[in-house]
Structures are given as C-alpha cells and as structure tokens.
Amino acid sequence: MSAQPNATPADSRRDEVVQATCAVIAREGLDRASMRAIAQELGSTTGVLTHYFRDKNDLLGFVLKAIIAKLELDRIDPSSVEASLEDVRNLLGRYLPGAADNELWWRVWLAFTVAALSDSKQAEQHRSLYAQMRSMWTALLTAMQARGEVAAELDPALEADVILCIVDGVGIQALISPELYSHDYQMAIVEAALARLAPR
C-alpha cells in the first residue's frame, strides 16, 4: 500500500501505521493485533497510535477502508469502459495473491472475513462491499453483453457472482496451497472461467 499522492506527514504516518497493522494481522491474526504489538512492529510507542486513532477498533476500521480502497472500485465506470474479456482477465489478475504485495492483502482480508462471522458490524461491512462489487461486475458484464463481448444467453448477475466466487476461492486456495497455486495456475483458472462467457 503506497502513500497517497500529495500526502501530508500525518497521511504518511497513518499509512505506516496501516502497513504495520497489516503485517501484524497477516502474521499473528486479528485477535493478536493489539495496539502494543502494532506499536512494536512500527518501532514506536502506543502513544503514537492513539495520536492518530482513538482505539484498536478505530484503527482496524481505518485499515479495512484502506484495503477496500486498494480495489479501486470507484475508478471502474462500467458505462464508460469498453472492456474486453482480456481486460477483465487482466483486472482479475491484479486482485489475486500472486500479484505484487497481494498475499499480505489477502491474509489481512481473510482475517477480517473470519471476524465477520461473529461480528455483526464487520459482517455488514463485508455485505456492503460485496454488494458494491456485485453491482459493478453485473453492470460491466451487461455492457459487454450489449456490445457482443459476452454471450447473449448468459445472465450477467449470475456471472458476476461466479466471478466473485472464483476470485475468493482462488485467493483462499493460493494461500493454503501456494505450492499448487502459482500465479500462472491462478490465471489459468480465471481464464477457464472467462472462456465460457465468450459468444459461441
């Protein structure tokens, strides 16, 4: 997670806190990501953390927003993007664990996902994000279908859910069995799923 352009010193420091928090969560889990552990990772005192965040919940909420921002969903406008299946492939490839620093991102995301099973507020945030992604993919596939890029007989809403489930499934399997799920193999699975979208 790189610093924002034109970031202030406070923004840069918050980014450092987010990176330290993600490192602790990825290594030790959400429950063990205490303010003390995060401060140690950062090489500072807990006072530095409380200067920017009220408490652990405030910090974790900020971290989750940073993770969601990494998806850059607000930059994808289905009505103005003439995407091809190759473009969709490349976009999905950016989200998988084998790309850039995504393994850390995935470990943190899954820690929050597990927390959502017993935390109603966390669950609502997850539902909201998935609803946003589902809506974006449905609109994008609908637009592609209208241009003849996607088979006319397919249901864009159903295919949007297929994409979400495939990415989630590949992401989880790649973390559990990295020796089996190389980035090339991850992409092969994505390509197999997208192949069925093409007009016959």
Secondary structure, DSSP 8 states (H G I E B T S, - for coil): ----TT--HHHHHHHHHHHHHHHHHHHH-STT--HHHHHHHHTS-HHHHHHH-SSHHHHHHHHHHHHHHHT-GGG--TTT----HHHHHHHHHHHSTTSTTHHHHHHHHHHHHHHHTT-HHHHHHHHHHHHHHHHHHHHHHHHHHHTTSS-TTS-HHHHHHHHHHHHHHHHHHHHH-TTT--HHHHHHHHHHHHHTTS--
